[in-house]
């Protein structure tokens, strides 16, 4: 889950935790 993390990090730089949680949920 690297691309998603980068995208979310760029879009939601403030909500880092949210990005990690969402990445875990959408993890393949």
PEZI-V36530 format. One record per residue. SS is DSSP state (H for helix, E for strand, - for the rest). PSI is psi in degrees with one decimal (NA if undefined). D_CENTER is the distance of its C-alpha to the mean C-alpha in whole Angstrom. Layout:
# PEZI-V36530
ss;psi;d_center
SS;PSI;D_CENTER
SS;PSI;D_CENTER
This chain:
# PEZI-V36530
ss;psi;d_center
-;66.1;8
-;-50.0;8
H;-48.9;9
H;-43.5;5
H;-44.5;4
H;-44.9;7
H;-48.5;7
H;-36.2;4
H;-38.9;6
H;-40.2;9
H;-44.5;9
-;68.2;8
-;-29.8;9
-;-40.9;11
-;75.3;9
H;-41.8;7
H;-44.7;8
H;-43.0;7
H;-45.4;3
H;-44.6;5
H;-46.6;7
H;-39.8;6
H;-41.6;5
H;-40.0;8
H;-43.5;10
-;14.7;9
-;135.8;10
-;NA;14
